[in-house]
Amino acid sequence: MAVYFECVTHADAPCAELFEKSLSIDAHTGSMAESGEQAVAGVTSGSIGLGEQVTWRAKHFGIPFRMTSRISDLQAPRTFTDQQVRGPFKSFHHVHDFHELEHGTLMVDKIHFSAPLGPLGWLAERLVLGWYMPKLIRIRNEYLVKMQG
């Protein structure tokens, strides 16, 4: 059974600008500095595009992880989707939606994921990942909103 959550962020920035920042490998790396996340294969800097992949290396809870994601859908500047190709999750699907408002943009992250390892994975989803994953998305979005230019 998968976990689903949404993270809604309001920003006083144009939709197209936030969309571009969200596709930036460098912005993602900056936002995840605490976990030492680095792009180590595929697109490793600049902007990632439709059909392209990036492999991330990071440490969470002191454990090293590698995850390869691919941009499976991109409709600028409204939405894009990244999905795990290889990595620690049984499945990971992240839809990034951007809604232009009269004053700024509403970013909505819709995330489905499931952990491997059957009952142990189910326990990890409920005890750790259910709160930890939304926290990472909030940190990333706060970073994007605060980024200049």
C-alpha positions as CSV (number, residue, x, y, z in Angstrom):
1,M,0.0,0.0,0.0
2,A,1.4,3.4,-1.0
3,V,1.6,6.6,1.1
4,Y,0.2,9.7,-0.5
5,F,0.6,13.3,0.6
6,E,0.4,16.8,-0.8
7,C,2.5,19.8,0.1
8,V,1.0,23.3,-0.8
9,T,3.3,26.3,-1.0
10,H,2.4,29.9,-1.8
11,A,5.1,32.1,-3.3
12,D,5.2,35.7,-4.4
13,A,7.0,34.8,-7.6
14,P,5.9,34.2,-11.2
15,C,4.7,30.7,-12.1
16,A,7.3,30.3,-14.9
17,E,10.2,31.3,-12.6
18,L,9.2,28.8,-9.9
19,F,8.7,26.1,-12.5
20,E,12.3,26.7,-13.9
21,K,13.8,26.7,-10.4
22,S,12.0,23.4,-9.6
23,L,13.7,21.8,-12.6
24,S,17.1,23.0,-11.5
25,I,19.5,20.3,-10.4
26,D,21.6,23.1,-8.7
27,A,18.7,24.4,-6.7
28,H,17.7,20.9,-5.6
29,T,21.3,20.3,-4.4
30,G,21.3,23.6,-2.5
31,S,18.0,22.8,-0.8
32,M,19.2,19.4,0.3
33,A,22.6,20.5,1.6
34,E,21.9,19.1,5.0
35,S,21.7,15.5,3.6
36,G,24.7,16.1,1.4
37,E,22.6,15.3,-1.7
38,Q,24.6,15.4,-4.9
39,A,23.8,14.6,-8.5
40,V,26.3,11.9,-9.5
41,A,25.0,10.7,-12.9
42,G,22.7,11.7,-15.8
43,V,21.9,15.4,-15.7
44,T,24.2,16.7,-12.9
45,S,23.8,20.5,-13.2
46,G,21.6,23.0,-14.9
47,S,18.0,22.2,-15.8
48,I,16.6,18.7,-16.3
49,G,14.1,18.1,-19.1
50,L,11.5,15.6,-20.4
51,G,12.8,12.1,-20.6
52,E,16.1,12.9,-18.8
53,Q,17.4,11.2,-15.7
54,V,19.4,12.2,-12.6
55,T,21.0,9.9,-10.1
56,W,21.2,11.4,-6.6
57,R,23.5,10.3,-3.8
58,A,22.6,11.4,-0.2
59,K,22.7,10.4,3.4
60,H,19.5,10.2,5.4
61,F,19.5,8.9,9.0
62,G,23.2,8.3,8.5
63,I,22.5,5.7,5.8
64,P,23.8,6.3,2.2
65,F,21.2,6.2,-0.6
66,R,21.3,6.4,-4.4
67,M,18.1,7.2,-6.3
68,T,17.7,7.6,-10.1
69,S,14.7,9.7,-11.2
70,R,13.3,10.4,-14.7
71,I,11.2,13.3,-15.8
72,S,8.2,11.4,-17.3
73,D,5.9,14.3,-18.0
74,L,6.6,18.0,-18.6
75,Q,4.1,20.7,-19.6
76,A,5.8,24.0,-19.0
77,P,5.1,26.1,-17.0
78,R,2.2,24.2,-15.4
79,T,3.3,20.7,-14.4
80,F,6.0,18.0,-14.5
81,T,6.4,14.6,-13.0
82,D,9.5,12.8,-11.7
83,Q,9.5,9.1,-11.0
84,Q,12.1,6.7,-9.4
85,V,13.7,4.5,-12.0
86,R,16.1,2.8,-9.4
87,G,16.5,3.4,-5.8
88,P,15.4,2.8,-2.2
89,F,11.6,2.9,-2.7
90,K,9.4,0.2,-4.1
91,S,7.8,3.1,-6.0
92,F,8.1,6.9,-6.0
93,H,6.0,9.3,-8.1
94,H,6.1,13.1,-7.7
95,V,3.8,15.5,-9.6
96,H,4.7,19.1,-9.4
97,D,1.8,21.5,-10.2
98,F,2.0,25.3,-10.5
99,H,-1.0,27.5,-10.4
100,E,-0.7,31.2,-11.3
101,L,-2.5,33.4,-8.8
102,E,-3.4,37.1,-9.0
103,H,-0.4,37.7,-6.7
104,G,2.2,34.9,-7.0
105,T,2.0,31.2,-7.5
106,L,0.6,28.2,-5.7
107,M,2.9,25.1,-5.9
108,V,1.3,21.8,-5.2
109,D,3.5,18.7,-4.8
110,K,1.6,15.4,-5.0
111,I,3.6,12.5,-3.9
112,H,2.9,8.7,-3.9
113,F,5.6,6.4,-2.6
114,S,5.9,2.9,-1.1
115,A,8.8,1.3,0.8
116,P,10.1,-2.1,-0.1
117,L,10.4,-5.0,2.4
118,G,6.7,-5.8,3.0
119,P,5.7,-5.5,6.6
120,L,9.0,-3.8,7.6
121,G,8.5,-1.2,4.8
122,W,4.9,-0.6,5.9
123,L,6.3,0.1,9.4
124,A,8.9,2.4,8.0
125,E,6.3,4.3,6.0
126,R,4.1,4.8,9.1
127,L,6.8,5.5,11.7
128,V,9.4,7.5,9.7
129,L,8.8,8.2,6.1
130,G,5.2,9.5,6.6
131,W,6.6,12.6,8.4
132,Y,10.1,12.8,7.0
133,M,9.2,12.9,3.3
134,P,6.8,15.9,3.6
135,K,9.5,17.7,5.7
136,L,12.0,17.3,2.9
137,I,9.5,18.7,0.4
138,R,8.8,21.7,2.6
139,I,12.5,22.4,3.0
140,R,13.0,22.2,-0.7
141,N,10.1,24.5,-1.5
142,E,11.2,27.1,1.2
143,Y,14.6,27.1,-0.5
144,L,13.1,27.6,-4.0
145,V,10.9,30.5,-2.8
146,K,13.8,32.3,-1.1
147,M,16.2,31.8,-4.1
148,Q,17.0,35.1,-5.9
149,G,16.7,35.2,-9.7
